[in-house]
Amino acid sequence: MTARNYGQRSVVVTGAAGGLGRSLCLRFAAAGARIAALDVDAAGLQSLGAELAAQGTDFFSQTCDITDEQACLLAIRAIQARFGQIDVLINNAGISHRSLLAQTAPEVIRRVMAVNFFGALHCTHAALPALHQSRGQIIAISSVAGFSALIGRTGYAASKHALHGFFDSLRTELEDDGVGVLLVCPSFIDTGIAKAALGADGQAAAHSRNTAGGQSTPQAVADAVFKAAAQERTLLLFSPVAKVAWWLSRLWPGRYAALMKRRLQGEFFP
């Protein structure tokens, strides 16, 4: 199979200003791609732009709240006006929460769904005509929580499960038109999402998170995403923990749940 070539291709990344989003921009830029970065963090976008400009990357950025459907549509139109086409859309923006549902305000769950699921919906729907035209790719950054249970993260898991149902179904609608869809499922990544996680009241979570199997670097995940996209894969399970969780949650779900709770419930039941 011939790998996709990203030279002079236009790659849109949401949540681009920090963590994994920034690393994804840098990785695709290193392959010669033109980068369109979307984020609510204007200062972070400016910093990213300076770094990409220093290495000669053709770069465009726009502040965009992806929970706003109209803002997403306008941002995609601006990218098309700048680059003429969209070849890859990476739905990376996301937030998390760490709180047991019994103590969690429903608004926290709605906020997580608004960013993680509806934000991806808004950007994908807006970019779909351009992606049809370019026979492009959609990449969705999911999680181990997209296919298995994760204690204290009911809203986060719901949003990531929704991504799988949405993008697996969308793939069946687009594959005959040459548009690829890749779902990426890492375990824990050393990014700002942990520090920005919401607590039960919608404020920053007060306690630190436990991690199972250590944390991957954003650069390592971005490199794996790039390679999987180039190979036109449909699913990337990044890290041994993600692979074990995938199979164990399917073949022995009770055992998976017991192991997961043993590793993570210390966050909530010290």
Secondary structure, DSSP 8 states (H G I E B T S, - for coil): ------TT-EEEEESTTSHHHHHHHHHHHHTT-EEEEEES-HHHHHHHHHHHHHTT--EEEEE--TT-HHHHHHHHHHHHHHHS---EEEE-----B---GGGS-HHHHHHHHIIIIIHHHHHHHHHHHHHHHHT-EEEEE--GGGTS--TT-HHHHHHHHHHHHHHHHHHHHHGGGT-EEEEEEES-B-STTTTT-B-TTSSB-SS----SS--B-HHHHHHHHHHHHHTT-SEEEESHHHHHHHHHHHH-HHHHHHHHHHHHGGGT--
